[in-house]
Each structure stands twice: as structure tokens, then as C-alpha cells.
């Protein structure tokens, strides 16, 4: 069974650090990560961003993964 890769794009302005939690025990600190889920399901992905002034912001998105045939 093949699971498609999910491409995430950071749209924050002024951020200097990124943290992504993919809700499957995987994380990334890349600005624009690519993630492959190995099980179908519904995942709540959380992106946390930081800037050089100590500000922190967070956003989340629901990702629904279906296996490709």
C-alpha cells in the first residue's frame, strides 16, 4: 500500500525557527517539511513558529490521509 507524501508550507512572516508536530509521533524543524504518513487516519498537525524577539505563534490544520491505490 502506498501513502502519498504531504507537503507543508510555512506562511508565517518574520519567523526564524519552526516546529511541526505531525500527530503521529513525528516532528520536524524544517521550514517547509514533507511528511509521509504510514497509516490512514485523521491527524491534527500543529505548527509552532518563533522569531528573534521571543514571540511564539501556533496554528493547526486537520489532515485526512487515505491510502493511494
RODO-2510 file (C-alpha; in nm, 4 decimals, decimal comma):
residues 69
     n   res          X          Y          Z
     1     x     0,0000     0,0000     0,0000
     2     x     0,1295     0,3440    -0,0899
     3     x     0,0680     0,6549     0,1159
     4     x     0,1163     0,9908    -0,0530
     5     x     0,3569     1,2499     0,0810
     6     x     0,2090     1,5638     0,2336
     7     x     0,3823     1,8941     0,1585
     8     x     0,3534     2,1626     0,4251
     9     x     0,4200     2,5286     0,3502
    10     x     0,5113     2,7841     0,6143
    11     x     0,3274     3,1127     0,5524
    12     x     0,4495     3,2932     0,8627
    13     x     0,6253     3,6286     0,8353
    14     x     0,9428     3,7054     1,0306
    15     x     0,9830     3,3601     1,1799
    16     x     1,3321     3,2257     1,2370
    17     x     1,2512     2,8841     1,3865
    18     x     0,9836     2,6277     1,3018
    19     x     0,8478     2,3230     1,4781
    20     x     0,5934     2,0893     1,3226
    21     x     0,4119     1,8112     1,5097
    22     x     0,2517     1,5694     1,2632
    23     x     0,0373     1,3905     1,5260
    24     x     0,1951     1,0505     1,4542
    25     x     0,4974     1,0736     1,6872
    26     x     0,6953     1,2556     1,4152
    27     x     0,8208     1,6125     1,4207
    28     x     1,0239     1,8447     1,2005
    29     x     1,2132     2,1708     1,2399
    30     x     1,2263     2,2412     0,8661
    31     x     1,0504     2,5498     0,7349
    32     x     0,8651     2,3630     0,4582
    33     x     0,8628     1,9935     0,5561
    34     x     0,7471     1,6967     0,3526
    35     x     0,5909     1,4175     0,5568
    36     x     0,4737     1,0697     0,4652
    37     x     0,2111     0,9115     0,6871
    38     x     0,2291     0,5320     0,7082
    39     x    -0,1297     0,4824     0,8250
    40     x    -0,4533     0,6294     0,7032
    41     x    -0,6442     0,8429     0,9505
    42     x    -0,7187     1,1948     1,0661
    43     x    -0,4246     1,3916     1,2024
    44     x    -0,4144     1,7317     1,3746
    45     x    -0,0894     1,8914     1,2562
    46     x     0,0431     2,1754     1,4730
    47     x     0,2969     2,4315     1,3536
    48     x     0,4740     2,6454     1,6113
    49     x     0,6934     2,9350     1,4968
    50     x     0,9379     3,1566     1,6818
    51     x     1,1128     3,4832     1,5980
    52     x     1,4297     3,6504     1,7241
    53     x     1,2315     3,8708     1,9655
    54     x     1,0970     3,5759     2,1651
    55     x     0,7471     3,5780     2,0147
    56     x     0,5747     3,2441     1,9629
    57     x     0,2730     3,1652     1,7473
    58     x     0,0909     2,8434     1,6727
    59     x    -0,1560     2,7203     1,4148
    60     x    -0,3026     2,3837     1,3311
    61     x    -0,4661     2,2039     1,0427
    62     x    -0,6537     1,8753     1,0156
    63     x    -0,5066     1,6339     0,7610
    64     x    -0,7106     1,3385     0,6372
    65     x    -0,4933     1,0619     0,4924
    66     x    -0,6269     0,7925     0,2616
    67     x    -0,4024     0,5240     0,1128
    68     x    -0,3415     0,5581    -0,2596
    69     x    -0,4319     0,2605    -0,4712
***
